[in-house]
């Protein structure tokens, strides 16, 4: 990753690379990313995204319940709509990701010789 600092922890770099591979209109949960990498867990991925995720499509790495990241809802929803990411409305009329349709399993990244 050319724009990443030489001092970026190796795990963080792998998480950010995974986030960059998620196609527009699709998402992976924090746990999905950890599982895909074969290391860490949802909290570790969340921590990396909180500290370093601003330079990658952060809105594509999400909570398992489909709720937009607290504090970033308007920006995330704008991105989801621009990318035609599947959304649904809750009973209260709140937008959520339609995880059944939006979730990406990462197979395309593995086919490209990933990790």
C-alpha positions as CSV (number, residue, x, y, z in Angstrom):
1,X,0.0,0.0,0.0
2,X,1.8,3.0,-1.2
3,X,0.1,5.6,1.0
4,X,0.5,3.6,4.2
5,X,3.2,4.7,6.6
6,X,6.2,2.4,7.2
7,X,5.3,2.5,10.9
8,X,1.8,1.1,10.4
9,X,1.4,-2.1,12.3
10,X,1.3,-5.2,10.0
11,X,-2.1,-6.3,11.3
12,X,-3.5,-2.9,10.6
13,X,-2.2,-2.9,7.1
14,X,-3.8,-6.3,6.4
15,X,-7.1,-5.0,7.8
16,X,-7.0,-1.9,5.6
17,X,-6.1,-3.9,2.6
18,X,-9.1,-6.1,3.2
19,X,-11.4,-3.1,3.5
20,X,-10.0,-1.8,0.2
21,X,-10.9,-5.1,-1.5
22,X,-14.6,-4.9,-0.6
23,X,-16.5,-4.0,-3.8
24,X,-18.7,-0.9,-4.0
25,X,-22.2,-1.7,-2.8
26,X,-21.1,-4.6,-0.6
27,X,-20.0,-4.8,3.1
28,X,-18.2,-7.1,5.5
29,X,-18.6,-7.1,9.2
30,X,-15.7,-6.6,11.6
31,X,-15.9,-10.3,12.4
32,X,-16.0,-11.2,8.7
33,X,-12.8,-9.3,8.1
34,X,-11.0,-11.0,11.0
35,X,-12.2,-14.4,9.8
36,X,-11.1,-13.7,6.3
37,X,-7.7,-12.7,7.5
38,X,-7.5,-15.7,9.8
39,X,-6.4,-13.6,12.8
40,X,-7.7,-11.2,15.4
41,X,-11.4,-10.7,16.1
42,X,-14.1,-8.1,15.6
43,X,-12.8,-5.8,18.3
44,X,-9.3,-5.8,16.9
45,X,-10.6,-5.0,13.4
46,X,-12.8,-2.3,14.9
47,X,-9.9,-0.7,16.6
48,X,-7.8,-0.7,13.4
49,X,-10.7,0.9,11.6
50,X,-11.1,3.5,14.3
51,X,-7.5,4.5,14.3
52,X,-6.5,4.1,10.7
53,X,-9.6,3.6,8.6
54,X,-10.1,7.1,7.3
55,X,-7.9,6.4,4.2
56,X,-10.0,3.4,3.0
57,X,-13.7,2.8,2.3
58,X,-14.5,2.6,6.1
59,X,-18.2,2.5,5.4
60,X,-17.9,-1.0,3.9
61,X,-16.7,-2.5,7.2
62,X,-19.7,-2.6,9.5
63,X,-21.4,-3.9,12.6
64,X,-23.2,-7.2,12.2
65,X,-26.6,-5.7,13.0
66,X,-26.5,-3.5,9.9
67,X,-26.6,-0.2,11.8
68,X,-24.5,2.6,10.4
69,X,-21.5,3.5,12.5
70,X,-22.6,5.7,15.4
71,X,-21.7,9.3,14.8
72,X,-21.1,8.7,11.1
73,X,-24.6,7.7,10.1
74,X,-25.3,10.6,7.6
75,X,-21.9,10.2,5.8
76,X,-22.2,6.4,5.7
77,X,-25.8,6.4,4.4
78,X,-24.7,8.9,1.7
79,X,-22.0,6.5,0.6
80,X,-24.4,3.5,0.7
81,X,-26.9,5.3,-1.4
82,X,-24.2,6.4,-3.9
83,X,-23.0,2.8,-4.2
84,X,-26.5,1.3,-4.3
85,X,-25.7,-0.8,-1.2
86,X,-28.9,-2.7,-0.3
87,X,-30.7,-1.0,2.6
88,X,-33.9,-1.7,4.4
89,X,-36.0,0.2,6.9
90,X,-36.7,-0.9,10.4
91,X,-40.1,-0.9,11.9
92,X,-39.3,2.6,13.2
93,X,-38.4,3.8,9.7
94,X,-34.6,3.8,10.4
95,X,-32.3,2.8,7.5
96,X,-30.2,-0.3,8.1
97,X,-28.0,-2.3,5.8
98,X,-29.8,-5.3,4.3
99,X,-27.1,-7.7,5.5
100,X,-28.5,-10.7,3.7
101,X,-28.0,-8.9,0.3
102,X,-25.1,-6.5,1.0
103,X,-22.7,-8.9,2.8
104,X,-19.7,-9.9,0.8
105,X,-17.8,-13.1,1.5
106,X,-14.5,-12.0,0.1
107,X,-14.2,-14.9,-2.4
108,X,-13.1,-12.6,-5.2
109,X,-10.1,-11.4,-3.2
110,X,-8.9,-14.9,-2.6
111,X,-9.2,-15.7,-6.3
112,X,-6.7,-12.9,-7.0
113,X,-4.0,-14.6,-4.9
114,X,-4.9,-12.6,-1.8
115,X,-2.9,-13.3,1.4
